[in-house]
Amino acid sequence: CMKYYQYLLVGITLLGALSLLGYFTIVSDEGPFAEEGSHIIIYLDHAQGLQKGSKITLLGIQVGRIEQINLIPVEGKDRKKVNGVYPGHKVAVTAGVKKPFVFYSNYKIQVKNESLLEQKVIALDPGSAVNMKTKEKNHALPVLFIKEDDLGGMTALDYFLLKKKSMEVHELSSESGKDPLAVIAGMFAENRHDVRRTIRNTAQITDKINTGKGTAGLLVNDDELHHDAHTLVNEGEVVVRDMRKSSEDKREGTPYESLFRLLIMVGL
């Protein structure tokens, strides 16, 4: 009977594990049978450490990942080609998102660190139809969300560049401002050798203290020395207390009494 219950418990546990596995691989948004999303193109001045698979967030919630990062020449009406190409380049990021959403004219896109230890993400703020401060209305932008069925063997970037020639399409671009966490992370990266040396020195000091080496180690580990140091501190407190009391007595006494005490102290 006991073995029956053990087998039953193992079976329930295995069934639960298989159910969770099936959910995360089939039913969830990341599974192979998840609903197909869309592609959008985002232009950046610099990739800033982004890579394929980096997260795309919308108001702090993950809505997709980076699928491709390309370097393309910067075009413009006032720019002239040099040897058949435009001088200067920018980064074109192909992002896969789960569902389309509306971008307004006050949208913001930033490359930022969610934390010092995590990878960088592209943070999207689609903006709002009405500015809450000025009450001015913001217009929706013609952002192209590309379906997988529309590509016909083309890449999402090539499809976007082709459509841009024949229809009005807004180019999503990021702000060039520096993220504070990115600045701090960059400082750590630039000074990683000094940081490692500091950590190594701190570990050595801690080891010396734990093993009783050095003055600090002896104070922590040697009971007799610790007791002597404690006694010395107590005696110092007594001396300071006596000097304070003597000073107060001098202020309370008459000038003659103070002179008499001073003569006694110098031995006259």
ChimeraX attribute file (.defattr): number of C-alpha atoms within 10 A of each C-alpha:
attribute: neighborCount
match mode: 1-to-1
recipient: residues
	/A:1	5
	/A:2	7
	/A:3	8
	/A:4	9
	/A:5	10
	/A:6	11
	/A:7	11
	/A:8	12
	/A:9	12
	/A:10	12
	/A:11	12
	/A:12	12
	/A:13	12
	/A:14	11
	/A:15	12
	/A:16	12
	/A:17	12
	/A:18	11
	/A:19	11
	/A:20	12
	/A:21	12
	/A:22	13
	/A:23	14
	/A:24	13
	/A:25	14
	/A:26	14
	/A:27	15
	/A:28	13
	/A:29	17
	/A:30	15
	/A:31	13
	/A:32	12
	/A:33	11
	/A:34	13
	/A:35	12
	/A:36	15
	/A:37	17
	/A:38	18
	/A:39	26
	/A:40	21
	/A:41	25
	/A:42	18
	/A:43	21
	/A:44	21
	/A:45	13
	/A:46	15
	/A:47	17
	/A:48	12
	/A:49	12
	/A:50	18
	/A:51	17
	/A:52	13
	/A:53	14
	/A:54	18
	/A:55	22
	/A:56	22
	/A:57	18
	/A:58	16
	/A:59	12
	/A:60	12
	/A:61	11
	/A:62	16
	/A:63	19
	/A:64	23
	/A:65	21
	/A:66	22
	/A:67	17
	/A:68	18
	/A:69	19
	/A:70	12
	/A:71	14
	/A:72	13
	/A:73	13
	/A:74	13
	/A:75	15
	/A:76	9
	/A:77	5
	/A:78	5
	/A:79	11
	/A:80	12
	/A:81	10
	/A:82	8
	/A:83	7
	/A:84	7
	/A:85	11
	/A:86	15
	/A:87	13
	/A:88	10
	/A:89	14
	/A:90	16
	/A:91	18
	/A:92	22
	/A:93	26
	/A:94	22
	/A:95	25
	/A:96	25
	/A:97	24
	/A:98	18
	/A:99	13
	/A:100	16
	/A:101	11
	/A:102	13
	/A:103	22
	/A:104	20
	/A:105	14
	/A:106	17
	/A:107	18
	/A:108	16
	/A:109	21
	/A:110	18
	/A:111	24
	/A:112	21
	/A:113	20
	/A:114	15
	/A:115	11
	/A:116	14
	/A:117	9
	/A:118	8
	/A:119	14
	/A:120	22
	/A:121	23
	/A:122	26
	/A:123	22
	/A:124	21
	/A:125	17
	/A:126	19
	/A:127	19
	/A:128	17
	/A:129	17
	/A:130	14
	/A:131	12
	/A:132	9
	/A:133	6
	/A:134	7
	/A:135	9
	/A:136	10
	/A:137	14
	/A:138	16
	/A:139	14
	/A:140	16
	/A:141	18
	/A:142	15
	/A:143	18
	/A:144	19
	/A:145	18
	/A:146	20
	/A:147	15
	/A:148	15
	/A:149	9
	/A:150	10
	/A:151	14
	/A:152	9
	/A:153	9
	/A:154	11
	/A:155	13
	/A:156	26
	/A:157	21
	/A:158	11
	/A:159	15
	/A:160	21
	/A:161	12
	/A:162	11
	/A:163	13
	/A:164	14
	/A:165	9
	/A:166	8
	/A:167	9
	/A:168	12
	/A:169	15
	/A:170	13
	/A:171	16
	/A:172	19
	/A:173	18
	/A:174	19
	/A:175	12
	/A:176	12
	/A:177	9
	/A:178	11
	/A:179	13
	/A:180	11
	/A:181	16
	/A:182	19
	/A:183	14
	/A:184	13
	/A:185	16
	/A:186	13
	/A:187	11
	/A:188	14
	/A:189	11
	/A:190	11
	/A:191	11
	/A:192	12
	/A:193	11
	/A:194	11
	/A:195	13
	/A:196	11
	/A:197	11
	/A:198	12
	/A:199	12
	/A:200	12
	/A:201	12
	/A:202	12
	/A:203	12
	/A:204	12
	/A:205	16
	/A:206	15
	/A:207	13
	/A:208	16
	/A:209	18
	/A:210	14
	/A:211	13
	/A:212	16
	/A:213	16
	/A:214	11
	/A:215	13
	/A:216	15
	/A:217	17
	/A:218	18
	/A:219	19
	/A:220	15
	/A:221	16
	/A:222	13
	/A:223	11
	/A:224	11
	/A:225	14
	/A:226	14
	/A:227	12
	/A:228	12
	/A:229	13
	/A:230	13
	/A:231	12
	/A:232	12
	/A:233	12
	/A:234	12
	/A:235	12
	/A:236	12
	/A:237	12
	/A:238	12
	/A:239	12
	/A:240	12
	/A:241	12
	/A:242	12
	/A:243	12
	/A:244	12
	/A:245	11
	/A:246	13
	/A:247	11
	/A:248	11
	/A:249	13
	/A:250	16
	/A:251	10
	/A:252	11
	/A:253	12
	/A:254	11
	/A:255	11
	/A:256	9
	/A:257	13
	/A:258	15
	/A:259	13
	/A:260	12
	/A:261	16
	/A:262	13
	/A:263	11
	/A:264	10
	/A:265	9
	/A:266	7
	/A:267	7
	/A:268	8
